[in-house]
Structures are given as C-alpha cells and as structure tokens.
C-alpha cells in the first residue's frame, strides 16, 4: 500500500510540474530534410529538367524522426523524392509528444510541393508507430495525400505520450484537440507500466494501451476516419508488437474501410516481430518487399519502368537470368570505375583529368632515421608545404604510374596500375596461404578442440560447439580407430573438410581476418568449402582449380561436386565462379514463382 501511495505522489508531482510546449519561436519549427530522387539520365526519356517525380514524407515514432537509412536510399534510387519530418524530438517541436500542430506539418508538405520536380498528384506518407497514427490522421484531413503506408498503425488517436495524471492530446488540428483515448489512471496496469519505464528495464507499452482500449466510448470518439482518405492504404503489423496490439488495430481499420465501401486499394499484412520489425531481419525484408510493391503500384514511376525495359533486352516483360547477370556486372563495373575516379580526383587537384608530378603526394623527409613519435618538437623534421595526403600517388612512385613517361598520369594509367597491383598482391597471398595454414591454422583449431590439453581430440570434445566436428568427419579423421584424433590426423583430412581444420578466424592477409560463418556440411555451401581449401588444392598457384587438382586424394572432391562448382563450365573453378553462383542464388531468391524470369515487382527487390 505504501508503494502504491508513493507512486501516486510521484505521478501527481510529475503531472503538476510539466507544462505543455508552446508553439512560439523555435518550437514551431519542425526538423525536416529533403532527399531528392537519384535520377540517371540514361533511363530518362526526354528533357530531364522537365521530369516530375512522386514525393514521399516519412514520419518516425517515439524514437524521433526518420533518419536516413537504406530504405530512404532505395526510394530515391527508384525515382521518388523523400522528405523526413521530425514531429517529435528532444531538439524539435515537442519533448513529450503533446499538442503537436498537424496544420504546421502540412505547411511543410506544401512547401515541398512547390518544387518544380515534384509531381503534386502523387504525395504519400510512410509512418511507423506514432508516426503511422499521424499519417492516417493527416490523410483523413487533407485529400491531396494520395497514399499512406503505416507500420504498427493504431485505429484511434491516443493521448500524449506522458503517462501521468495530466492527460493531453497528441495532436491539434485547426486549433482544436484531436479526440483521443486516454491512458487508465491509478490502475494496476498503468502503475506497473510507469514503474517499468522509470526503471528503464523494458520497452513494453502494450498493456497500458490494451486497458485504454477498454473504454468503448472513448475508442468510438477517437477512431480515425480512414474512410475520408482519398488514396491507397497499406498497413504493416507486428504479431508481438511491444507498443500496442497493431494486428488487432490493423484489422479494425480494414473492417471500417470495408463497412464504408472504401473506393481505393487497401491491404493489411502482419509479420513476426516485437518492435518496429527491428528484431526479425528476415521478416523486415518481407515487409519492406511488400511495401515497395505497394508503393510502386500506387505511384507508378515512368523512370523505374524505363530502367526495367532497358534491362529487359528482348522486351518480353521479364528479366532472364542472363539479362540479370549482365545488368549486375555492368553496375559493378560502373561502381568500380566510380570508385577509381574518386581516388583519381584526390590527386587531380586542378581538375584537368591528369596528374602531374607537382600534384603527387610529397613524402615527409627527415634529416636522420632516428626520428620517433614524441610530444616534443623534433629538430630533425623539415617542414614542407601543405600536401594532399589523400592522394595515392607519391613523388616516389610517380614513375610507376606514368607508363608512357610523359610526366603525366592519365586515368587509364592510374586504374591499370592499381588493378595490376591488386592482382600481383593476390598472387603472392595465394602462394603464401598454404604455409600460413599449415603453420598456424590447424594447430590453433586443434587447441580450441583439445579442452583437456592431452594432445588428442576425443568424441566428447569433437562434439563441443566450439569444435563442432560431426560423427561422420570424426570417423574419417580417426584413421587408427582409437576413438580420438591427433593433430596429424586432423591435418591429414582432405581439403574438402577444410572447415573442420580451420580455426574460427582465418589469417587471410596481413591485418585482415576472414570469418567462417557456418561449420556444418548442412549449412556450408560447396563454393565456400572450395574457397577455404583452394590454397591446398591449387598445386600450380594459378588461383584456380582444374579437375585433376580438385579430385586429387588430398583434396577430396568428387567430379560431380567439381562440376557443380564450375558454374561457367570452363573446366576451372576460381573466384569468378563464386561470384556467378552468388548472382544465380540472388536471382533464384527473387524469382519466387520459379518462372525463370523476374517480373517488375520481383526485380524491385534487388534493384
């Protein structure tokens, strides 16, 4: 009883001490940022300056504004202008999400509609949590909003986010409070919720919202009039939502739309997850795949259609595996050239697209070799003029880049030198990896498994999670059938079973670590096994395996397994086969109907 009284007093004091935020001065300004559509001119028909694109506004939830992420970037890439608006933030309009003026947010939307490249016929909002509540409200008030996507969306407007005795509306529209459902006062549920939040042990607001929804009269009064929305609606709900029962509320919205004979498209899907999809990455991908499909169906962008038709060379309204691979390779080459260009421009300070000797980075010169880093100024240091340390070319290695000796380095000379250097370095690495493996890897792995340090791995140690050698491999390694594996027996395993001999982290090159992601035959792909064992099978060190190398006894692969890995059927397995297998797997993942070609909405997932 004493604890209850204490919590009651804390709530009362909190309610009395907090004030509603004003709408004057700085507090009236909402943080917002514009992300223009990223348009490539080769996919635009006609004058690019005359093109208009849809615009999407993003609202976050209790966590604040929608910060730039992969989804913002993808929407830009698909030909949409994107604007994130922070209606709730510690530095923004409201610190406690109360009395937020919806009309002021609409003014921001209107300001962006004046941009010449914005198609005002296609204005949409994507919101999550409290932002989804705001999105539905705004679309119900303003008919120029033609699409709403809500993630974890309530069917009513709730009170301000403060769980205190003082209840206030979350939203203000045309100077009046938007009707809301208030949180229960002095109930056991509300006290527990406040106590949990004060202790900051768990982000679980669901109970307090469930109890609030028991007030039938308040719920009916605060229902969002979704039937007034003049556009398409798509809702995403979470089955274990930590905020509120978004599955139930999504169904309530769908029910109301059906009863009101809603004339536009509407849909609701639920996914596994408990907090804005952040805990279930696979479910998040499914949800966003459906969201992209919905958006691109509602707001059809000619730009993305042009890209699709460019890839669809034979114009059969589908992208084949060959067309898909060709497009991916062109994009990879374009990205590689772009990266090279950026590196080149670091040196090309006068932007004449060639690098002369004076633009090359000048090395720091010392009078002696005895200089060491120190806080004390070193008298042997000779100060030099400011130099461009971001440039990869130094005056010492300038001649190596300047192939034709004309005292200028062109972009072709620059990129060829770097590519040749990478290839040469990889050849050295390939030749040295076998010794590194024999000297370190097998011994390190053995020590990890040999828990009792008796210089042998018994069956119990082999089955440990850190060792994870299965019964089948244990039987192969235990050649003398004494029930244990010695280091020599572990090393003698064919390269096919390299995953069992490698440590969990492999030395790949100096100061770089490559981690094996999975360790069992059931989960490890064939090409991953080949990649980790290629240094042992590759007898001539040409960074690729032929049939004889792969099927040799010490390597251990069958001819069928080798043919499976040789994806381009050129009689060799090498890294480009891995890349090709990866592209094929990406294609098959997206080709959900197994038709052998990607339709427009399937292609969007990988673009």
N, C-alpha and C positions, 0 to 999 in steps of 0.2 A: 504494500500500500504506500509506504514511504517513497519507494522508487517511482511509483505512478504519479504521485503528487509532485515530485522533483521534476520529472519530465514535463508535466503540465506547466509548471512555473517557467521552465526553460522555453517552452513553446510560446507562452504568453509574453515573456520578455522579448523574445525574438520578434514576434509579431508587432509589438509596440515600437520597437527600435528601428525597424526597417521602414523606408519610405518608398513610395512609387517613384520611378525615374521620371525626370522631366522630359519634355520634348523640345527643349530650347537649346540653342547653341550647338555644341559638339555632339550632344546626344541625339540630335535629329539626323545625323549623317550616318548612313549605313555603309559599312565597308563593302566594296564590290570591285570585281576585276573582270576585264574583258579578254577572252581568248578567241581570236579570230580563226575562222576556218582556214586550214592549211591547204591551199589550192595549188596543184601542179598544173602549169599552163598546158602541158601536153594532153591533158584529159579534158580541157575546156573547149567547147565548140563556140566559135565567135569571139567577140571582144570580151576579154576577161574583166575589164573595168565596168562593163555593163551587167555583169552577172550578180544575181542576188541569191542569198542562201538563208535557210531557216535559222532561227535563233532559239537556244535553249537556256533557261535560267535554272541554276542549281541551288537548292536550299539544304543545308545540313540540319542536324538535330540538336540535341542538348550539348553535343560536343563543340558547337560553334559553327563557323562557316565551312563550306565545302572547299577544302584545299585542293590544289592541283594534284591530280593523280593520273593513273593510266587511262581511266575512263574519260577524263577531260581530253586527254591527248588523242584518244581514238575517235571521239566525237568530232574533234577538229579535223582529223585525217579523213573522216567520212564526209566532210563538207558541211559541218554545222558550226555556226558561231556559238560560243558558250560563254555564259556570264555566271560567276559565282557571287551570291549575295549573302553577306553575314548579317542576319537579323538579330542574332544573339551571340554576344561575345563579351569577354571581360573588358575589352577596349572599345566595344561598339556601342550600340544604342541602349542595350539593356543588360544589366548584370544578373538579373534573375528571371528573365523571360516573362515580363509582365507588361500589359498595356502597350504592346508593340503596335504601332500605327500602320495598318495594312496599306492605307492610301499613300503613305510616304514611299513604301516599297514599290507601289505601282508607278509612282513618278519616275523611279529609277528605270523601270522597264520601258516606260515611254521615251526616256532619254536615249536609250539604245535603239529604239525603233526608228529614230531619225537618221541612223547611219545609212548611207546610200547603198551599201552592200547587203542590208538586211531585208529579207522578204517578210513584210509585215503580215502577210496572210498565214504565216507559219511561225507562231510564237508558242513555245511549250515550256512546261516546268517539270523538273525532276526533283523530288524531295524525299528525304528519309526521316522517319520518326516524327518529331515535332515539325520538321520541315515539310513532311508529307501532309500533315494536318493543315499547315499554312497553304500548301499548293492547292489542295482541294477547295479551301475557302476562297482563295483568290480567283480560281477558275469559275467558282459559282457566282462570284460578284462581277467579274469582268469577261464579257463574251468574246473579246478578242484573243483570249488564251484558248488555243485550239487543241491542246494535248496535255495530259497530266500523267506522269509516271510516279507512283507512290510506293516507297519501300517501308514496310511496317507502318501502315496507314490506319489511323483511327476513324471511326464513323461519326464521331462527335468532336466538339471542341472542348478541351479540358481547361481547368483553371490554370493560373500562372504556376510556374514550377516550384514555388516555395511551399513546402509542407508545413505551414504554420496556421495559427488560428485566424489570421487575416487572409481572407480569400479575395483574389483579384482576377480579372480576366487576363487571358494571354494576349488577346487581340482587341484592337479598337478599329472600327470601320465607320467612316463618316461621322466621327465624333461620338459614337455610341459603343458601349461594350458589346462584344460578340457573345451571345449566350453560351454558357459553359457548364460542364459538370464539375462540381466541387469535390475535393477530396474529403473523406469522412473525418469528422473532428472527434477527438477523445475516444476513438475506437481502439481496440487492442491491435488491430492491423496497422493503423496509422502510427501508433506509438512504436510498434516494432520496426516499421519501415524507417521512421525518423532516427531511431536508435541505431539501426544498421548503417544508415548513411552517415550519421555522426561519427560512428566508429570506422567508417570507410572500409568495411570488410567485404562488402559485396554490392554490386550494382544490380539490384533486383527491385524494380518498382511495380512488378506485376500485381502483387497482392492488393496494393492500395488502389490501383485502377479497377481491379475486379470488384472490390467493395463499393467504389464510387459508382460503378455502372448499375448497382442495385437500386439506385434512386431513379425509378422509371420515369417520373415526371420530368426530372432534370435532363435525362437522356433524350426524351422526345423533344424537349425545348431546344437542346443543344445539337441536335442532328444536323450535319452539314447537308445542305440542299444540293446534292450532287446532280440531281436531275436538271438543274439550271446550267450545267456546264455545256458549252457549245463546242465539243470536241471529243476525241477519243480518250479513254481512261484505261490504264493498266496498273494493277496493284500486285505487289510482291509481299508475301507474308512469311514469317518465321514460325516454325512449329513449336519452338521452345523459347519464344520471344521473352527477353529479360525486361523489356519496357512495359508491354501490355499484351493482351491476347489479340495479336494482329490477325490471326487466322479467323477468329470469330468476327472481328470487326470488318475484315475484308468481305466476308460472306454477307454481313449486314448491308454493306454498301451495294454489293451485287443484287441483293434481294430488293433493295429500294429502287435501283435502276430498272429492274425488270417490272416492278409494280407500276412505275411511272412511264413505262414504254419508252425508255431512253432511245433516241434515234441514232446515236453514234455507236462506234465499236466500244466494247468494254470487256475486260477479262481480269481474272484473279488467279494467281498461282501461289502455292506455298512450297517452301523448301526447308530442309533441315538447317538448324542454326538457332542461336540464342541471343545474338546481339548484333543487329545490322549485318548479318552474314559474315562477321569477322572471324568466326571460329571454324567455319566449314568452307575451306577454299574451293573444293570441288563443287559444292552447292552454289557458291558465289559465282563461279564460272557459268553454271547452268542458268542462274538467274539473269546475269548480265547478257548472256546469249539471247535469252528471251526478250530482254529489254531492248537490245539492239534491233532484233527482228521487228518488234512492235514499233519502235521509233521510225525505222526506215520504211515501214509500211504506211504509217500515218503521214510522215513528212518525207515524201519521195524526193530525193535529190538527184537531178539530172547528172550532176558531177560523178556520183558513185556509179550510176548506170554507164556512164562513158568509160570509166575505168574497167568495169566488168566486161563491156563489149570489146575493149582493147585486148584484154587477156583471152577472151573467147574468140580465138582466131578464126575458127570455122563457122562462127555465128550460129551455133546450134542451141543457144541459150543454156549452155552448161560448160563448165571448165573441166577439161580432162586432166588426168594425171600428168601427161606430157606438158600441157599448157600451164598447169600449176607449177611444175618444177621449173619451166622456162622463166616464168614470172618471178619466182623466188630467187633464182640465180641472177636475174637482171637487177633485182632490188639489192641483193647482196653486193654485187659489183658496184652499183651506184653508191651504196653506203661506204664501201671500201674506198672508192675514189673521192668521196666527200671527206672522209677522214684524212686521207692523204693530202687533199687540198688545204684543209685547215692547218695541218702540220707544216705544209709548204709556206702558207701565208704568214706563219710566225716568223719565218726568216725573211720573207719578201716585204720588208718594211716600207718600201716606196711604191708597192703595188704595181710594178711593171711586169709581173709574172715571170721574173727571172731573178736569180740570186747572184749578186756579185760578191767579190771577196770581202768588201767592207761590211756587207750585211751579215756575214757569217759570225757566229759567236766567237768572241776572243777569249782565250783561256786566261785564267789568273796566273800571274808569274810571280815567283818568289826568288829572292837572292840566294837562298840556300834550301836544301831539302830537309832542314831540321825544324821546319815550322810545325807547330801543333796548335790545335784549337785552345784558346785561352781567353779569359775575360780581359787580360792585359793587352793593350795595343802592341802589335808585333812590329818592331822596327824594320824587319826584313821584307815586309809586304810592300809591293809597289802598286799604288793606287792607279786604276785605269779608268777611262771614260765609261759612262753607263753603257751596258751591253744588253743584248736581247738573250737572256739565258733560256728562254723558251724555245729557241731555235735549235734544231738537232744538228745542224751543220756547224762545225767549228773551223777556225782557220787552219787547224792542224790536219783535219780530214777533208778539206775542201777539194783537193785534187782527186780523192777517191770518188766523189760525186761528179766532178767535172770530167766526164768521159772523153769528150772531144777536145779538151784542153783549150777552150776559147775564153777561159776566165769567167764563164757564166754557167750556172746550173739551171737547166730547164726543169719543168715539172716532170717530164718523162725520165730524165736522168735521175731526179730525186726519188721518184717512186720505184724505178727499176733497182736502184742501189739498195733501198730498204727491203724490197722483196727478195733480192739475191742474198742479202744478209740474213734474213729470216730463214731462208731455205738452207743456207750453209750452216747456220746455228742448229737447225733441226737435225741435219745430218750428223753433226758432232754429238748431239744429245742421243740420237738413235744408236750410235756406235758405243756410247758410254753407259747406257742404261743397264745393259746386261751385267756388267761388273758391279754397278751400284746395287742392283737387285741381289746378286749372289752374296755380296759382302755384308749387306745390311738388312734387306727386307725379310728374307726367310728367317734369319736369326731373331730379328725383332718380333716377328709373328710367333715364332716358337716360344719365346719368353712370355708372350702375352697368354699363351695357352697353358704353359707349364707352371701352374699355380704353386705346386709344392716344390718346385726347383729340383726335381730329381732327374733332369735331363731326358725326360720322356713324357709323352702326352698319352694318358690313359683314356678310356672311353668316357669316363665322367668329365674329365677336363675338356675333351673334344666337343662335348655337347653344351658346354657353357656358352652363354650368349656372346661373350667377348671373343670366343674362339669359333664357335658355330660350324664345326666340321661335322657333316652328317654321316650316318652309318655307312652309306654307300662309298663315300670318299675315304672314310676311315679304313674300310676293308681293303681298298686298293692300295692305300699308303702302307698298311701293315703287312709288308711282304713276307716277313718271317712268322706271321701269325702268332705273335706272343702277347697280343692284347694291348700293345702300346706302339706309339710312333716315335722314332728317333728323328733328330734333325736331318740326318742324311736321307731318311725315308721321306720326310716332308719335302725336301728339295728335289728328290727324285720323281715326285709326282709329275705327270705330263703337263705341258703348258696349258692344256685345256682346263686344268683345275688350278690355274694361277691364283684365282680369288682366294683359295684356301691357304695359300702360302704367303700372300702379300699381307703386310700389316694393314691396319685400318687407314693409315695415311701413307701414301707412297711419295718418296722424293722424285719429283718429275724433272725439275730443273732447279738451278740454284735459287734459293729463297722462294720457291713456289711449291705448293702442296696440292696434290690431286686426291680427292677422297672417293673411295668406292661407296656408292650409295646403297648397294644391296649385296648380299653374300650367299644366297641360296640359288641353286640351279633353277628353281621355280620362278624366281623373281629377277634373276640377272639375265639380260639379253645376250644373245650369242655374240653380237658385234662388240659388246663391252668386254667379254672374255677375251676375244681376239685382240682388242686394243691393248689390254694389260699384259698379254703374253707375246705380242709381236716381236719384242726385242729378243726373245729367246728362240723363236722360230726363224727369224729373219737372218739366215746364215751369211748372206752376201751384203747385209746392211744397206739395202736399197729402199728401205722404209715400206716394203710391201711383201706379201707372201704369195708364192706360187703354189701349185697343187702339191708338189713334192715336199716343200718346206712345211706346209700345213699338216700333211698327213704322215710326216715322219713320226717314228715311235715316241721320241721325246716331246713332240708337240701334241699329238694325241687326238687330232680332229679327223673325223671321217670325211670321205669325199663328198657325201651329201651335205654335211654341215658347211664344208668349204664353199660348195656351190650356192648355198643359201646366203652366205656372207658376201659372195662376189656378186653384188647386186647389179652391176653394169655388164656382167658377163664378158669381161675382157681377159679372164684367166688369171687375174691377180686380185688379192684383197689388200686394200690400202685405205687411207683415211677418207678419200672421196667416196668410197663405198659406204662408210658410216654416215656421211652427210646425206647420201642418196637414200639410204634406209630411213634416216630421220625424216626426210621430206615425204617419203611414201607413207610413213606412220602418221605424220601430220595430216596428210590428205585423207587417209582412211578414217582418222578420228572425226573429221568434219563431215565426211561422206556418210552421214548417219543411215541413209536408206540403202547404201551399198550399190548405188546405181552406176558407179564408175565415173561420175562427173558431179561437179559441185553446182548447185543452183545458187541463185543470187544471195539468198539469206544464209546459206551454208558458208559461202565464201566470205561473207562479212565477219564471221567469227575469227578468221585467220588474217584478215587484212590489217 
